[in-house]
Amino acid sequence: MVETIEMLSSPIKPKVSPCTKSWWFKNNTKTLDNVIFSVQNLDLPKQPNKATAPQEKCKVFDHPKVVSDRTSLLSDEILLQILSRLSQSERNSVSLVSKRWLNLLGSLVRSVKLLDWDFLLSGRVFTRFPNLTHVDLVNACVLSPQSSYILLTNQVVSFQIDSNVYQIKPNIPCIDDNVLSVHEVELGLKILASRYPNLGKLVVVNACELGLLSVAEGCPVLQELELHMCNDQVLRAIAAFQNLQTLKLIGNVVGIYNSLVSDLGLTILAQGCKSLLKLELVGCGGSYEGMKAIGQCCLMLEELTLSDHRFEGAWLPALAYYDSLKTLRVLSCKCIDRGLRADEVLDLCPALERLHLERCQLRDKQSVGALFLVCRTVKEVVIKNCWGLDDEIFSTAHICRRVSCLSLEGCSRLTTIGLEAVIHSWKELQSINVISCSKVKDSEVTPMLATLFSSLKDFKWRPDSKSLVSANRVSTGIGKRGKSFRKAQDWKFLSGA
């Protein structure tokens, strides 16, 4: 017994002869079969079948997944908020990222200058820009070849034209024959009005009465309207625009348009646009009667611009009927008013505050003096690039006693003496800007004028490239609170006079 226990506890395995093994397998086959069956039925973890196992949905944040366009995970509303914060230059480059970004950026565009009329008729403009509020159709209405290198430009419009235009009228080129017909423009306006009910501004050429009526009906919130090649008949539809506040009429423009607005059109305009705030007449005709009708009917008019007007004589007295007018601009006029009599009594324009004269012929002392007389309550006078303004003609402005701001630019005939004679009578003057007036010299500035300059709040003095007054004045702090010259001799010393 002891030997048996020691043998079992020993690490050395007992030797078994081959004959003993064969005898054990022969007599224990049943036991071996039971062991094999138990091993086969052993409960092991089963692997799922890939063919029959249900596939779970991939969640964006739970399972990493390779996405070619990360912005596709954002909604249109979120991406629009991001793109709306980009500048205009950045939007142009960003629109090339994808077609989706191009469409989203198109929905952010509010103003478009159309160059191709078929782009409107085909409806592509509505898909590309669904939310437009400002539409300019001028260049699209002109049949100009894209390959042409001839650019007909004016301060009003600019076109590419064909060389055949000059073969017909070499001295006076005109694009009337190259503009779309009235019926084509009418069809385009009807399509435009049906798709943009929130349109706020429209610029169009050669429009007709029916076309404008369709716009007035389809775009009830329209506030700004610009009509090129305008005439009296077109203005019959103007009363249909209930919310119109800004109107620009372009009639006769030398070398471009040959249409004209007369007193009849101005009277129709006055009766139809009683809530008008801004009016600009370019190349329009008329007389005292038409201008008087506008002043009597358009009681809310605050800004009037007359560019290259074709008015008959003695129209200036009509400005006395403009009770709410605050700004008067006269641009590119050959003469202010030719028909005024020397003994004619002129009433003032009561509420006028700003008078701007630009690119005008100011050679007639009587008409210029009449203009200053009617506008004698103004507080701001701007004269820019006007011809013929000398000391004698500028002296008629002394009647404007309330002027607080004076700006002179490009007045080459005005001298320092003529300037000083007028501004000394303006006791409320606070600002002077003198630019590119070659006959205004530093050496001619008197001590009295230097004292006046030192008391101004705003002073810009560059009559020529050799002027030193402006630089010296800034370096010494003149015009700032608490700083002024006690003696005029100090200014004279600093200016090098």
LUMDOSE-519680 format. One record per residue (C-alpha): x, y, z; residue in one letter; residue number from 1. Coordinates in nm, 4 decimals. Layout:
% residues N
REC  X  Y  Z  a  NUM .
...
//
This chain:
% residues 497
REC  0.0000  0.0000  0.0000  m  1 .
REC  0.2796  0.2303  0.0812  v  2 .
REC  0.4515  0.1589  -0.2434  e  3 .
REC  0.1345  0.2347  -0.4376  t  4 .
REC  0.0949  0.5787  -0.2769  i  5 .
REC  0.4539  0.6731  -0.3442  e  6 .
REC  0.4200  0.5761  -0.7014  m  7 .
REC  0.1138  0.7902  -0.7560  l  8 .
REC  0.2706  1.0923  -0.5898  s  9 .
REC  0.5901  1.0657  -0.7838  s  10 .
REC  0.6325  1.3096  -1.0779  p  11 .
REC  0.7813  1.0329  -1.2916  i  12 .
REC  0.5154  0.8766  -1.5131  k  13 .
REC  0.4960  0.4996  -1.5066  p  14 .
REC  0.5980  0.3206  -1.8176  k  15 .
REC  0.3180  0.1472  -2.0020  v  16 .
REC  0.3947  -0.1192  -2.2513  s  17 .
REC  0.2320  -0.1260  -2.5968  p  18 .
REC  0.0535  -0.4486  -2.5214  c  19 .
REC  -0.1087  -0.2902  -2.2156  t  20 .
REC  -0.2458  0.0058  -2.4283  k  21 .
REC  -0.4034  -0.2178  -2.6869  s  22 .
REC  -0.5699  -0.4244  -2.4158  w  23 .
REC  -0.7201  -0.1085  -2.2514  w  24 .
REC  -0.8707  0.0252  -2.5785  f  25 .
REC  -1.0210  -0.3138  -2.6573  k  26 .
REC  -1.1944  -0.3453  -2.3193  n  27 .
REC  -1.3041  0.0260  -2.2806  n  28 .
REC  -1.4484  0.1258  -2.6229  t  29 .
REC  -1.7806  0.2246  -2.4659  k  30 .
REC  -1.6136  0.4630  -2.2232  t  31 .
REC  -1.4225  0.6318  -2.5069  l  32 .
REC  -1.7390  0.6824  -2.7088  d  33 .
REC  -1.9007  0.8583  -2.4111  n  34 .
REC  -1.6048  1.0967  -2.3765  v  35 .
REC  -1.6103  1.1928  -2.7456  i  36 .
REC  -1.9862  1.2545  -2.7356  f  37 .
REC  -1.9503  1.4800  -2.4294  s  38 .
REC  -1.6823  1.6885  -2.5971  v  39 .
REC  -1.8965  1.7373  -2.9084  q  40 .
REC  -2.1957  1.8553  -2.7053  n  41 .
REC  -1.9902  2.0962  -2.4954  l  42 .
REC  -2.1743  2.4355  -2.4566  d  43 .
REC  -1.9362  2.6820  -2.6335  l  44 .
REC  -2.0172  3.0500  -2.7330  p  45 .
REC  -2.1623  3.0632  -3.0847  k  46 .
REC  -2.0436  3.3164  -3.3456  q  47 .
REC  -2.3216  3.5049  -3.5239  p  48 .
REC  -2.3820  3.4318  -3.8873  n  49 .
REC  -2.2837  3.7305  -4.0993  k  50 .
REC  -2.5404  3.6471  -4.3624  a  51 .
REC  -2.8368  3.6338  -4.1252  t  52 .
REC  -2.7321  3.8843  -3.8537  a  53 .
REC  -2.9246  4.2165  -3.8659  p  54 .
REC  -2.7124  4.5200  -3.9551  q  55 .
REC  -2.7255  4.8033  -3.7027  e  56 .
REC  -2.7628  5.1632  -3.8252  k  57 .
REC  -2.4453  5.3682  -3.8169  c  58 .
REC  -2.4769  5.6692  -3.5902  k  59 .
REC  -2.2774  5.9807  -3.6767  v  60 .
REC  -2.1357  6.0412  -3.3321  f  61 .
REC  -2.1130  5.6727  -3.2098  d  62 .
REC  -1.9301  5.5242  -3.5054  h  63 .
REC  -1.6609  5.7037  -3.7008  p  64 .
REC  -1.7346  5.7100  -4.0726  k  65 .
REC  -1.5468  5.8604  -4.3632  v  66 .
REC  -1.7541  6.1445  -4.5209  v  67 .
REC  -1.6362  6.3209  -4.8380  s  68 .
REC  -1.8319  6.6440  -4.7646  d  69 .
REC  -1.8596  6.7255  -4.3957  r  70 .
REC  -2.0984  7.0159  -4.4659  t  71 .
REC  -2.3561  6.7675  -4.5961  s  72 .
REC  -2.4268  6.6804  -4.2333  l  73 .
REC  -2.5485  7.0407  -4.1772  l  74 .
REC  -2.8988  7.1521  -4.2608  s  75 .
REC  -2.9656  7.4273  -4.5151  d  76 .
REC  -3.0753  7.6668  -4.2413  e  77 .
REC  -2.7499  7.6311  -4.0445  i  78 .
REC  -2.5322  7.6551  -4.3549  l  79 .
REC  -2.7203  7.9664  -4.4684  l  80 .
REC  -2.6515  8.1358  -4.1366  q  81 .
REC  -2.2809  8.0627  -4.1790  i  82 .
REC  -2.2632  8.1790  -4.5414  l  83 .
REC  -2.4593  8.4966  -4.4699  s  84 .
REC  -2.1716  8.6213  -4.2533  r  85 .
REC  -1.9273  8.6213  -4.5452  l  86 .
REC  -1.8401  8.9340  -4.7404  s  87 .
REC  -1.9458  8.9736  -5.1027  q  88 .
REC  -1.5978  8.8972  -5.2377  s  89 .
REC  -1.5756  8.5832  -5.0256  e  90 .
REC  -1.9169  8.4621  -5.1428  r  91 .
REC  -1.8067  8.4723  -5.5069  n  92 .
REC  -1.5205  8.2314  -5.4435  s  93 .
REC  -1.7102  8.0122  -5.1965  v  94 .
REC  -1.9888  7.9529  -5.4512  s  95 .
REC  -1.7465  7.7307  -5.6464  l  96 .
REC  -1.7261  7.4711  -5.3678  v  97 .
REC  -2.0330  7.2714  -5.4727  s  98 .
REC  -2.3650  7.3017  -5.6480  k  99 .
REC  -2.5432  7.3074  -5.3127  r  100 .
REC  -2.3362  7.6044  -5.1950  w  101 .
REC  -2.4007  7.7803  -5.5260  l  102 .
REC  -2.7785  7.7459  -5.4824  n  103 .
REC  -2.7679  7.8534  -5.1180  l  104 .
REC  -2.5591  8.1607  -5.1961  l  105 .
REC  -2.7992  8.2443  -5.4772  g  106 .
REC  -3.0805  8.2648  -5.2253  s  107 .
REC  -2.8807  8.5283  -5.0332  l  108 .
REC  -2.8438  8.7593  -5.3361  v  109 .
REC  -3.0850  9.0529  -5.3292  r  110 .
REC  -2.9633  9.2731  -5.6178  s  111 .
REC  -2.8799  9.1698  -5.9752  v  112 .
REC  -2.7846  9.3567  -6.2930  k  113 .
REC  -2.9135  9.1312  -6.5717  l  114 .
REC  -2.7024  9.1048  -6.8880  l  115 .
REC  -2.8926  8.8389  -7.0847  d  116 .
REC  -3.2634  8.8784  -7.1661  w  117 .
REC  -3.3056  8.5023  -7.2298  d  118 .
REC  -3.1932  8.4385  -6.8740  f  119 .
REC  -3.5169  8.6081  -6.7671  l  120 .
REC  -3.7513  8.4589  -7.0260  l  121 .
REC  -3.6279  8.1018  -6.9634  s  122 .
REC  -3.6931  8.1305  -6.5907  g  123 .
REC  -3.3345  8.0432  -6.4929  r  124 .
REC  -3.3006  8.3687  -6.3031  v  125 .
REC  -3.5786  8.2603  -6.0640  f  126 .
REC  -3.4077  7.9283  -5.9902  t  127 .
REC  -3.0646  8.0846  -5.9514  r  128 .
REC  -3.1784  8.3910  -5.7497  f  129 .
REC  -3.5147  8.3177  -5.5826  p  130 .
REC  -3.5174  8.6130  -5.3393  n  131 .
REC  -3.4271  8.9195  -5.5477  l  132 .
REC  -3.5502  9.2622  -5.4409  t  133 .
REC  -3.3484  9.4867  -5.6802  h  134 .
REC  -3.3380  9.4096  -6.0558  v  135 .
REC  -3.1606  9.6146  -6.3242  d  136 .
REC  -3.2698  9.5229  -6.6802  l  137 .
REC  -3.0954  9.8043  -6.8714  v  138 .
REC  -2.8071  9.6075  -7.0214  n  139 .
REC  -3.0287  9.3068  -7.0919  a  140 .
REC  -3.2720  9.5225  -7.2924  c  141 .
REC  -2.9966  9.6426  -7.5266  v  142 .
REC  -2.8975  9.4051  -7.8063  l  143 .
REC  -2.5217  9.4411  -7.7745  s  144 .
REC  -2.2772  9.1755  -7.9029  p  145 .
REC  -2.0638  9.0245  -7.6292  q  146 .
REC  -1.7611  9.0163  -7.8616  s  147 .
REC  -1.7737  9.3899  -7.9327  s  148 .
REC  -1.4912  9.6040  -7.8006  y  149 .
REC  -1.6809  9.9336  -7.8487  i  150 .
REC  -1.8072  10.0721  -7.5195  l  151 .
REC  -2.0566  10.3560  -7.5350  l  152 .
REC  -2.0511  10.5181  -7.1947  t  153 .
REC  -2.2210  10.8120  -7.0321  n  154 .
REC  -2.2628  10.9354  -6.6789  q  155 .
REC  -2.6100  10.7809  -6.6932  v  156 .
REC  -2.5558  10.4433  -6.8642  v  157 .
REC  -2.2883  10.2290  -7.0309  s  158 .
REC  -2.3306  9.9786  -7.3176  f  159 .
REC  -2.1382  9.7554  -7.5523  q  160 .
REC  -2.2481  9.8418  -7.9081  i  161 .
REC  -2.1914  9.7204  -8.2600  d  162 .
REC  -1.9832  9.9184  -8.5093  s  163 .
REC  -2.2825  9.9290  -8.7480  n  164 .
REC  -2.4369  10.1965  -8.5273  v  165 .
REC  -2.1691  10.4423  -8.6358  y  166 .
REC  -2.2184  10.3604  -9.0023  q  167 .
REC  -2.5739  10.4977  -8.9837  i  168 .
REC  -2.5031  10.8089  -8.7744  k  169 .
REC  -2.1284  10.8600  -8.7413  p  170 .
REC  -2.1547  11.1868  -8.5511  n  171 .
REC  -2.4492  11.1093  -8.3225  i  172 .
REC  -2.4544  10.7402  -8.2274  p  173 .
REC  -2.7881  10.6258  -8.0902  c  174 .
REC  -2.8998  10.2864  -7.9560  i  175 .
REC  -3.2728  10.3272  -8.0163  d  176 .
REC  -3.2596  10.0660  -8.2935  d  177 .
REC  -3.0678  9.8217  -8.0712  n  178 .
REC  -3.3173  9.8199  -7.7840  v  179 .
REC  -3.5755  9.5437  -7.7396  l  180 .
REC  -3.9203  9.6248  -7.8667  s  181 .
REC  -4.1971  9.7465  -7.6398  v  182 .
REC  -4.3808  9.4118  -7.6595  h  183 .
REC  -4.0701  9.2107  -7.5663  e  184 .
REC  -4.0037  9.4316  -7.2656  v  185 .
REC  -4.3706  9.4046  -7.1661  e  186 .
REC  -4.3540  9.0226  -7.1709  l  187 .
REC  -4.0392  9.0240  -6.9574  g  188 .
REC  -4.1941  9.2596  -6.7031  l  189 .
REC  -4.5026  9.0368  -6.6699  k  190 .
REC  -4.2854  8.7306  -6.6044  i  191 .
REC  -4.0737  8.9252  -6.3569  l  192 .
REC  -4.3749  9.0568  -6.1659  a  193 .
REC  -4.5301  8.7107  -6.1369  s  194 .
REC  -4.2233  8.5609  -5.9670  r  195 .
REC  -4.0907  8.8460  -5.7483  y  196 .
REC  -4.3811  8.9863  -5.5433  p  197 .
REC  -4.1340  9.1433  -5.2958  n  198 .
REC  -3.9482  9.3436  -5.5598  l  199 .
REC  -3.8417  9.6800  -5.4177  g  200 .
REC  -3.6444  9.8408  -5.7034  k  201 .
REC  -3.6682  9.8096  -6.0816  l  202 .
REC  -3.4573  9.9639  -6.3603  v  203 .
REC  -3.5863  9.9125  -6.7142  v  204 .
REC  -3.5533  10.0525  -7.0673  v  205 .
REC  -3.8328  10.1156  -7.3197  n  206 .
REC  -4.1148  10.0057  -7.0910  a  207 .
REC  -4.4760  10.0591  -7.1905  c  208 .
REC  -4.7864  10.1433  -6.9937  e  209 .
REC  -4.9188  9.7840  -6.9790  l  210 .
REC  -4.5826  9.6469  -6.8679  g  211 .
REC  -4.5611  9.8921  -6.5791  l  212 .
REC  -4.9210  9.8162  -6.4794  l  213 .
REC  -4.8347  9.4469  -6.4486  s  214 .
REC  -4.5384  9.5357  -6.2268  v  215 .
REC  -4.7536  9.7625  -6.0104  a  216 .
REC  -5.0082  9.4832  -5.9665  e  217 .
REC  -4.7599  9.2005  -5.9038  g  218 .
REC  -4.5101  9.3972  -5.6912  c  219 .
REC  -4.7177  9.6024  -5.4463  p  220 .
REC  -4.4182  9.6912  -5.2236  v  221 .
REC  -4.2099  9.8488  -5.5036  l  222 .
REC  -4.0532  10.1737  -5.3759  q  223 .
REC  -3.7850  10.2648  -5.6346  e  224 .
REC  -3.8389  10.2895  -6.0095  l  225 .
REC  -3.5967  10.4003  -6.2820  e  226 .
REC  -3.7304  10.4417  -6.6358  l  227 .
REC  -3.4951  10.4849  -6.9332  h  228 .
REC  -3.6264  10.6153  -7.2674  m  229 .
REC  -3.9206  10.7570  -7.0788  c  230 .
REC  -4.1981  10.9620  -7.2402  n  231 .
REC  -4.5342  11.1108  -7.1467  d  232 .
REC  -4.7362  10.8028  -7.2442  q  233 .
REC  -4.5369  10.5691  -7.0165  v  234 .
REC  -4.6107  10.7897  -6.7155  l  235 .
REC  -4.9831  10.7150  -6.7352  r  236 .
REC  -4.9200  10.3954  -6.5375  a  237 .
REC  -4.7290  10.5726  -6.2628  i  238 .
REC  -5.0372  10.6229  -6.0460  a  239 .
REC  -5.0725  10.2448  -6.0006  a  240 .
REC  -4.7609  10.2319  -5.7779  f  241 .
REC  -4.9089  10.2986  -5.4367  q  242 .
REC  -4.5828  10.2822  -5.2357  n  243 .
REC  -4.3461  10.4518  -5.4811  l  244 .
REC  -4.1013  10.6831  -5.3013  q  245 .
REC  -3.8052  10.7227  -5.5393  t  246 .
REC  -3.8458  10.7892  -5.9109  l  247 .
REC  -3.5817  10.8519  -6.1785  k  248 .
REC  -3.6863  10.9470  -6.5319  l  249 .
REC  -3.4285  10.9451  -6.8129  i  250 .
REC  -3.5565  11.1019  -7.1330  g  251 .
REC  -3.3256  11.2611  -7.3890  n  252 .
REC  -2.9573  11.1719  -7.3526  v  253 .
REC  -2.7315  11.2888  -7.6358  v  254 .
REC  -2.5981  10.9932  -7.8306  g  255 .
REC  -2.8068  10.7359  -7.6413  i  256 .
REC  -3.1806  10.8120  -7.6022  y  257 .
REC  -3.4070  11.0356  -7.8093  n  258 .
REC  -3.7218  11.0351  -7.5950  s  259 .
REC  -3.8456  11.3359  -7.4013  l  260 .
REC  -4.0816  11.4194  -7.1134  v  261 .
REC  -4.2872  11.7383  -7.1418  s  262 .
REC  -4.5215  11.9354  -6.9173  d  263 .
REC  -4.7936  11.6777  -6.9828  l  264 .
REC  -4.5798  11.3982  -6.8385  g  265 .
REC  -4.4764  11.6092  -6.5399  l  266 .
REC  -4.8413  11.6866  -6.4646  t  267 .
REC  -4.9366  11.3170  -6.4872  i  268 .
REC  -4.6456  11.2386  -6.2585  l  269 .
REC  -4.7498  11.5012  -6.0058  a  270 .
REC  -5.1062  11.3730  -5.9846  q  271 .
REC  -5.0059  11.0059  -5.9613  g  272 .
REC  -4.7123  11.0162  -5.7151  c  273 .
REC  -4.8293  11.2284  -5.4271  k  274 .
REC  -4.6205  11.0357  -5.1707  s  275 .
REC  -4.2939  11.0752  -5.3626  l  276 .
REC  -3.9818  11.1536  -5.1565  l  277 .
REC  -3.7050  11.1640  -5.4209  k  278 .
REC  -3.7332  11.2674  -5.7845  l  279 .
REC  -3.4596  11.2800  -6.0490  e  280 .
REC  -3.5225  11.4168  -6.3981  l  281 .
REC  -3.2529  11.3473  -6.6585  v  282 .
REC  -3.2882  11.5071  -7.0023  g  283 .
REC  -3.6506  11.5974  -6.9389  c  284 .
REC  -3.8328  11.8956  -7.0813  g  285 .
REC  -4.1088  12.1090  -6.9377  g  286 .
REC  -4.1592  12.4572  -6.8074  s  287 .
REC  -4.2942  12.6538  -6.5150  y  288 .
REC  -4.6342  12.4783  -6.5314  e  289 .
REC  -4.4982  12.1265  -6.5042  g  290 .
REC  -4.2583  12.2113  -6.2218  m  291 .
REC  -4.5320  12.3987  -6.0386  k  292 .
REC  -4.7643  12.0958  -6.0621  a  293 .
REC  -4.5022  11.8738  -5.8973  i  294 .
REC  -4.4520  12.1238  -5.6155  g  295 .
REC  -4.8245  12.1575  -5.5503  q  296 .
REC  -4.9092  11.7847  -5.5605  c  297 .
REC  -4.5986  11.6084  -5.4257  c  298 .
REC  -4.6166  11.7598  -5.0813  l  299 .
REC  -4.3694  11.5090  -4.9291  m  300 .
REC  -4.0910  11.5594  -5.1856  l  301 .
REC  -3.7599  11.6162  -5.0042  e  302 .
REC  -3.4962  11.5696  -5.2761  e  303 .
REC  -3.5019  11.6975  -5.6357  l  304 .
REC  -3.2271  11.6353  -5.8930  t  305 .
REC  -3.2251  11.8041  -6.2329  l  306 .
REC  -2.9675  11.6686  -6.4776  s  307 .
REC  -2.9185  11.8185  -6.8250  d  308 .
REC  -3.2680  11.9627  -6.8156  h  309 .
REC  -3.4436  12.0948  -7.1262  r  310 .
REC  -3.6792  12.3325  -6.9449  f  311 .
REC  -3.8148  12.6404  -7.1058  e  312 .
REC  -3.7287  12.9776  -6.9577  g  313 .
REC  -3.8574  13.1132  -6.6275  a  314 .
REC  -3.9011  12.7815  -6.4457  w  315 .
REC  -3.7078  12.8835  -6.1313  l  316 .
REC  -4.0051  13.0653  -5.9658  p  317 .
REC  -4.1845  12.7277  -5.9477  a  318 .
REC  -3.9451  12.6176  -5.6696  l  319 .
REC  -4.1380  12.8393  -5.4297  a  320 .
REC  -4.4160  12.5748  -5.4305  y  321 .
REC  -4.1872  12.3012  -5.2933  y  322 .
REC  -4.2665  12.3384  -4.9248  d  323 .
REC  -4.0877  12.0189  -4.8078  s  324 .
REC  -3.7871  12.0257  -5.0407  l  325 .
REC  -3.4574  11.9987  -4.8489  k  326 .
REC  -3.2022  11.9097  -5.1199  t  327 .
REC  -3.1716  12.0520  -5.4709  l  328 .
REC  -2.9121  11.9135  -5.7131  r  329 .
REC  -2.8455  12.0687  -6.0534  v  330 .
REC  -2.6128  11.8567  -6.2688  l  331 .
REC  -2.4683  11.8933  -6.6189  s  332 .
REC  -2.6832  12.1923  -6.7165  c  333 .
REC  -2.5737  12.4333  -6.9864  k  334 .
REC  -2.7723  12.7146  -6.8323  c  335 .
REC  -2.9728  12.7403  -6.5114  i  336 .
REC  -3.2615  12.9460  -6.6512  d  337 .
REC  -3.2494  13.1550  -6.9696  r  338 .
REC  -3.5889  13.3224  -6.9602  g  339 .
REC  -3.5774  13.5205  -6.6354  l  340 .
REC  -3.6423  13.8926  -6.6458  r  341 .
REC  -3.4257  14.1280  -6.4461  a  342 .
REC  -3.7249  14.2766  -6.2599  d  343 .
REC  -3.8948  13.9445  -6.1839  e  344 .
REC  -3.9854  13.8849  -5.8202  v  345 .
REC  -3.8662  13.5459  -5.6895  l  346 .
REC  -3.9996  13.3820  -5.3742  d  347 .
REC  -3.7733  13.1559  -5.1753  l  348 .
REC  -3.7922  12.7788  -5.1391  c  349 .
REC  -3.8836  12.7691  -4.7693  p  350 .
REC  -3.7379  12.4409  -4.6366  a  351 .
REC  -3.4309  12.4084  -4.8619  l  352 .
REC  -3.1083  12.3204  -4.6759  e  353 .
REC  -2.8639  12.1845  -4.9376  r  354 .
REC  -2.7747  12.3153  -5.2844  l  355 .
REC  -2.5409  12.1092  -5.5062  h  356 .
REC  -2.4121  12.2348  -5.8426  l  357 .
REC  -2.1950  11.9953  -6.0438  e  358 .
REC  -2.0632  12.0087  -6.4019  r  359 .
REC  -2.2799  12.3107  -6.4827  c  360 .
REC  -2.2204  12.6189  -6.6959  q  361 .
REC  -2.2347  12.9119  -6.4508  l  362 .
REC  -2.1531  13.1909  -6.6958  r  363 .
REC  -2.4860  13.3746  -6.6770  d  364 .
REC  -2.4787  13.6015  -6.3734  k  365 .
REC  -2.8521  13.6705  -6.3846  q  366 .
REC  -2.9631  13.3075  -6.3768  s  367 .
REC  -2.7047  13.2075  -6.1142  v  368 .
REC  -2.8045  13.5027  -5.8987  g  369 .
REC  -3.1717  13.4054  -5.9343  a  370 .
REC  -3.0886  13.0517  -5.8204  l  371 .
REC  -2.9102  13.1770  -5.5076  f  372 .
REC  -3.2002  13.4123  -5.4419  l  373 .
REC  -3.4560  13.1309  -5.4498  v  374 .
REC  -3.2247  12.9120  -5.2371  c  375 .
REC  -3.1165  13.1804  -4.9922  r  376 .
REC  -3.2119  12.9701  -4.6866  t  377 .
REC  -2.9629  12.6906  -4.7612  v  378 .
REC  -2.7107  12.5749  -4.5009  k  379 .
REC  -2.4852  12.3741  -4.7312  e  380 .
REC  -2.3483  12.4838  -5.0706  v  381 .
REC  -2.1466  12.2481  -5.2902  v  382 .
REC  -2.0019  12.3674  -5.6236  i  383 .
REC  -1.7992  12.1031  -5.8053  k  384 .
REC  -1.6334  12.1176  -6.1475  n  385 .
REC  -1.8493  12.4022  -6.2732  c  386 .
REC  -1.7362  12.6276  -6.5585  w  387 .
REC  -1.7475  13.0053  -6.5648  g  388 .
REC  -1.7720  13.0688  -6.1898  l  389 .
REC  -1.5637  13.3823  -6.1386  d  390 .
REC  -1.5558  13.6397  -5.8576  d  391 .
REC  -1.8382  13.8488  -6.0013  e  392 .
REC  -2.0793  13.5553  -6.0413  i  393 .
REC  -1.9867  13.4017  -5.7057  f  394 .
REC  -2.0581  13.7333  -5.5367  s  395 .
REC  -2.4315  13.6721  -5.5933  t  396 .
REC  -2.4090  13.3978  -5.3272  a  397 .
REC  -2.3631  13.6526  -5.0464  h  398 .
REC  -2.7408  13.6563  -5.0042  i  399 .
REC  -2.7272  13.3038  -4.8567  c  400 .
REC  -2.6668  13.4245  -4.5005  r  401 .
REC  -2.7348  13.0895  -4.3282  r  402 .
REC  -2.4603  12.8869  -4.4968  v  403 .
REC  -2.2643  12.6788  -4.2462  s  404 .
REC  -2.0820  12.4466  -4.4891  c  405 .
REC  -1.9117  12.5465  -4.8174  l  406 .
REC  -1.7370  12.3064  -5.0557  s  407 .
REC  -1.5593  12.4275  -5.3702  l  408 .
REC  -1.3830  12.1907  -5.6099  e  409 .
REC  -1.2493  12.2528  -5.9578  g  410 .
REC  -1.3489  12.6221  -5.9679  c  411 .
REC  -1.0469  12.7452  -6.1621  s  412 .
REC  -1.1638  13.1060  -6.2153  r  413 .
REC  -1.2466  13.1894  -5.8549  l  414 .
REC  -0.9781  13.3839  -5.6664  t  415 .
REC  -0.8974  13.4286  -5.2999  t  416 .
REC  -1.0357  13.7817  -5.3031  i  417 .
REC  -1.3701  13.6685  -5.4466  g  418 .
REC  -1.3949  13.3875  -5.1914  l  419 .
REC  -1.3172  13.6182  -4.8988  e  420 .
REC  -1.5715  13.8778  -5.0101  a  421 .
REC  -1.8539  13.6249  -4.9856  v  422 .
REC  -1.7712  13.4153  -4.6807  i  423 .
REC  -1.7242  13.7169  -4.4558  h  424 .
REC  -2.0971  13.7812  -4.4878  s  425 .
REC  -2.1768  13.4269  -4.3729  w  426 .
REC  -2.1787  13.4597  -3.9950  k  427 .
REC  -2.2815  13.0951  -3.9316  e  428 .
REC  -2.0013  12.9395  -4.1389  l  429 .
REC  -1.8398  12.6359  -3.9687  q  430 .
REC  -1.6837  12.4341  -4.2503  s  431 .
REC  -1.4849  12.5169  -4.5659  i  432 .
REC  -1.3418  12.2740  -4.8227  n  433 .
REC  -1.1428  12.4260  -5.1091  v  434 .
REC  -0.9916  12.1726  -5.3499  i  435 .
REC  -0.8251  12.2224  -5.6909  s  436 .
REC  -0.9052  12.5914  -5.7258  c  437 .
REC  -0.5865  12.7075  -5.8945  s  438 .
REC  -0.6382  13.0839  -5.8543  k  439 .
REC  -0.6892  13.0616  -5.4776  v  440 .
REC  -0.3432  13.1282  -5.3344  k  441 .
REC  -0.1960  13.1056  -4.9852  d  442 .
REC  -0.0072  13.4278  -5.0363  s  443 .
REC  -0.3323  13.6189  -5.0881  e  444 .
REC  -0.4903  13.5099  -4.7589  v  445 .
REC  -0.5389  13.8193  -4.5434  t  446 .
REC  -0.5077  13.8247  -4.1628  p  447 .
REC  -0.8847  13.8642  -4.1356  m  448 .
REC  -0.9398  13.5546  -4.3475  l  449 .
REC  -0.6784  13.3668  -4.1455  a  450 .
REC  -0.8676  13.4492  -3.8263  t  451 .
REC  -1.1850  13.3147  -3.9840  l  452 .
REC  -1.0080  12.9901  -4.0770  f  453 .
REC  -0.8869  12.9453  -3.7187  s  454 .
REC  -1.2415  12.9514  -3.5843  s  455 .
REC  -1.3787  12.6817  -3.8148  l  456 .
REC  -1.4668  12.3331  -3.6942  k  457 .
REC  -1.3882  12.1676  -4.0295  d  458 .
REC  -1.1269  12.3037  -4.2667  f  459 .
REC  -0.9820  12.1447  -4.5806  k  460 .
REC  -0.7572  12.3655  -4.7900  w  461 .
REC  -0.5893  12.2223  -5.1003  r  462 .
REC  -0.6420  12.4776  -5.3783  p  463 .
REC  -0.3220  12.3580  -5.5477  d  464 .
REC  -0.0309  12.1214  -5.4873  s  465 .
REC  0.1840  12.3988  -5.3343  k  466 .
REC  -0.0571  12.4933  -5.0599  s  467 .
REC  0.0816  12.4773  -4.7060  l  468 .
REC  -0.2144  12.6091  -4.5084  v  469 .
REC  -0.3857  12.2774  -4.4484  s  470 .
REC  -0.0720  12.1011  -4.3235  a  471 .
REC  0.0242  12.3857  -4.0899  n  472 .
REC  -0.3288  12.4136  -3.9562  r  473 .
REC  -0.3466  12.0441  -3.8681  v  474 .
REC  -0.0045  12.0421  -3.7034  s  475 .
REC  -0.1015  12.3282  -3.4736  t  476 .
REC  -0.4436  12.1866  -3.3827  g  477 .
REC  -0.6569  12.4714  -3.5208  i  478 .
REC  -1.0233  12.3902  -3.5205  g  479 .
REC  -1.0049  12.1531  -3.2235  k  480 .
REC  -1.1664  12.2378  -2.8961  r  481 .
REC  -0.9547  12.4714  -2.6846  g  482 .
REC  -0.7080  12.5561  -2.9646  k  483 .
REC  -0.7102  12.8692  -3.1766  s  484 .
REC  -0.4739  13.1381  -3.2941  f  485 .
REC  -0.4664  13.4526  -3.0836  r  486 .
REC  -0.2950  13.6530  -3.3530  k  487 .
REC  -0.3320  13.6410  -3.7256  a  488 .
REC  0.0400  13.7071  -3.7632  q  489 .
REC  0.1112  13.3553  -3.6269  d  490 .
REC  -0.0870  13.1979  -3.9098  w  491 .
REC  0.0916  13.4180  -4.1633  k  492 .
REC  0.4270  13.3104  -4.0277  f  493 .
REC  0.3426  12.9387  -4.0382  l  494 .
REC  0.2042  12.9525  -4.3902  s  495 .
REC  0.5230  13.1035  -4.5201  g  496 .
REC  0.3457  13.4064  -4.6584  a  497 .
//
